[in-house]
Amino acid sequence: MAKPAPPAPARQGRVRPVLIHPHPALRHRCDPAAALSRDRINELAADLLATMYDAGGRGLAAPQIGKPWRIFVMDHGWKEGAPSPRIVIDPEIEPLGSEVGTMEEACLSILDHPVAVTRPVTVRLRCLDLAGQPQSLTLTGIEARIAQHEADHLDGRLILDFGTGPQDTGE
């Protein structure tokens, strides 16, 4: 079955190589992206979307393409033909409620090694949108999981930190 075509915003970006664990850039805490010019944010967002869709992922964070900024993209429905790309700048995530769920997560930077990760089912995502406007969104289910996974990348955390798997030697 052919991959669905990426939404229009991704066609403006360039596909970048995805860094693979144990690349050291994957372990650094990123800097606020709001300090970047609007043009640089737009370019980075387009490159992240193009790379995410090309790699077949549902989310991708800037450090995964070697950029040290607090920005990620996600699209939970594109593989089912319902694209809804989201660009998230300088996120803060707050769990809502006490319900958690465990699910196997894959990562474009950790090939062929899914890890069972327990996360809050519902979160509040505060961030800036592409226009620099503050947003406060309530995310549930797979959207909440993707946002938390990508936000972890911005803090230098990987799914390997949540379960058993290959040792992270930091090499």
C-alpha positions as CSV (number, residue, x, y, z in Angstrom):
1,M,0.0,0.0,0.0
2,A,1.4,3.4,-1.0
3,K,2.1,6.0,1.7
4,P,-0.5,8.8,1.8
5,A,0.7,12.1,0.3
6,P,1.9,14.6,2.9
7,P,-0.2,17.8,3.6
8,A,0.8,21.0,1.8
9,P,2.9,22.5,4.6
10,A,5.3,19.6,4.4
11,R,5.9,20.0,0.7
12,Q,7.6,23.4,1.4
13,G,10.2,21.7,3.6
14,R,13.3,19.7,2.9
15,V,13.7,16.1,4.1
16,R,16.6,16.0,6.6
17,P,18.5,13.0,7.9
18,V,17.1,11.7,11.2
19,L,19.8,11.3,13.9
20,I,20.0,7.8,15.3
21,H,20.7,6.8,18.9
22,P,23.3,7.1,20.4
23,H,24.0,10.4,18.7
24,P,24.8,12.9,21.5
25,A,22.5,15.6,20.1
26,L,19.6,13.4,21.2
27,R,20.6,13.8,24.9
28,H,20.7,17.6,25.1
29,R,18.0,19.9,26.5
30,C,16.9,22.2,23.8
31,D,16.8,26.0,23.9
32,P,13.6,28.1,23.5
33,A,12.5,28.4,19.9
34,A,10.7,31.7,20.4
35,A,14.2,33.3,20.2
36,L,14.4,32.4,16.5
37,S,13.1,34.6,13.7
38,R,9.7,33.8,12.3
39,D,11.4,32.8,9.0
40,R,13.7,30.3,10.7
41,I,10.8,28.9,12.7
42,N,8.8,28.5,9.5
43,E,11.7,26.8,7.7
44,L,12.4,24.5,10.6
45,A,8.7,23.5,11.0
46,A,8.4,22.8,7.2
47,D,11.6,20.7,7.3
48,L,10.3,18.8,10.4
49,L,7.0,18.0,8.7
50,A,8.6,16.9,5.4
51,T,11.1,14.7,7.3
52,M,8.4,13.2,9.6
53,Y,6.1,12.3,6.7
54,D,9.0,11.0,4.6
55,A,10.1,8.8,7.5
56,G,6.6,7.5,8.1
57,G,6.3,8.9,11.7
58,R,3.5,10.6,13.6
59,G,5.8,13.1,15.3
60,L,9.3,14.5,15.1
61,A,11.3,16.9,17.3
62,A,14.0,19.3,16.3
63,P,16.9,17.5,18.0
64,Q,16.1,14.5,15.9
65,I,17.3,16.4,12.9
66,G,20.2,18.0,14.8
67,K,18.5,21.3,15.7
68,P,18.7,22.4,19.4
69,W,15.4,24.2,19.5
70,R,12.2,23.5,21.5
71,I,9.9,22.7,18.6
72,F,8.2,19.5,17.4
73,V,5.6,18.5,14.9
74,M,3.0,15.8,15.0
75,D,0.1,14.4,13.0
76,H,-1.8,11.6,14.6
77,G,-4.2,10.9,11.7
78,W,-2.4,11.2,8.5
79,K,-1.7,7.5,8.0
80,E,-5.5,6.9,8.1
81,G,-6.1,9.6,5.5
82,A,-7.1,12.4,8.0
83,P,-4.1,14.7,8.2
84,S,-4.0,17.2,11.0
85,P,-0.5,18.5,11.2
86,R,0.4,20.4,14.4
87,I,3.4,22.6,14.9
88,V,4.3,22.9,18.6
89,I,6.8,25.6,19.8
90,D,8.2,25.9,23.3
91,P,5.7,23.3,24.8
92,E,4.8,22.8,28.4
93,I,2.8,19.6,29.2
94,E,0.7,19.1,32.3
95,P,-0.9,15.8,33.1
96,L,-4.7,16.1,33.6
97,G,-6.2,13.5,35.9
98,S,-4.6,10.4,37.3
99,E,-5.4,7.9,34.4
100,V,-2.4,6.4,32.8
101,G,-2.0,4.0,30.0
102,T,0.9,1.7,28.8
103,M,1.5,1.3,25.1
104,E,4.5,0.3,22.9
105,E,6.1,3.3,21.4
106,A,8.5,3.4,18.4
107,C,10.9,6.2,17.7
108,L,12.4,7.3,14.4
109,S,15.8,7.7,16.2
110,I,15.8,4.2,17.7
111,L,15.3,1.8,14.9
112,D,13.4,-1.5,15.3
113,H,13.2,-1.2,19.1
114,P,9.7,-0.3,20.4
115,V,9.4,0.2,24.2
116,A,6.3,-0.1,26.4
117,V,5.9,3.3,28.0
118,T,3.4,4.4,30.7
119,R,2.1,7.9,30.3
120,P,-0.9,10.1,31.3
121,V,-3.8,9.6,29.0
122,T,-4.9,13.2,29.1
123,V,-2.7,16.3,29.1
124,R,-2.8,20.0,28.7
125,L,-0.4,21.3,26.1
126,R,0.6,24.9,26.4
127,C,2.7,26.2,23.5
128,L,3.1,28.8,20.8
129,D,1.7,28.2,17.4
130,L,3.4,29.0,14.1
131,A,2.2,32.6,14.3
132,G,3.7,33.0,17.8
133,Q,0.3,33.0,19.5
134,P,-0.1,31.2,22.8
135,Q,-2.2,28.0,22.7
136,S,-3.7,25.8,25.4
137,L,-5.0,22.5,24.2
138,T,-6.4,19.4,25.9
139,L,-5.1,16.3,24.3
140,T,-6.2,12.7,24.9
141,G,-5.3,9.2,23.7
142,I,-2.7,8.9,20.9
143,E,-2.4,12.7,20.5
144,A,-1.4,13.1,24.2
145,R,1.0,10.2,23.9
146,I,2.7,11.7,20.7
147,A,3.0,15.1,22.3
148,Q,4.6,13.7,25.4
149,H,7.0,11.5,23.4
150,E,8.1,14.5,21.3
151,A,8.4,16.8,24.3
152,D,10.7,14.2,26.0
153,H,13.0,14.6,23.0
154,L,13.3,18.4,23.8
155,D,14.5,17.5,27.2
156,G,17.0,14.9,26.0
157,R,14.9,11.9,27.1
158,L,14.3,8.8,24.9
159,I,11.9,5.9,25.2
160,L,14.9,3.8,26.3
161,D,14.7,5.8,29.6
162,F,11.2,4.3,30.3
163,G,11.7,0.6,29.7
164,T,14.2,-2.2,29.2
165,G,16.2,-2.2,26.1
166,P,19.7,-1.5,24.7
167,Q,21.9,0.2,27.1
168,D,22.3,4.0,26.5
169,T,26.0,4.4,26.5
170,G,25.9,8.0,25.3
171,E,28.5,7.2,22.7
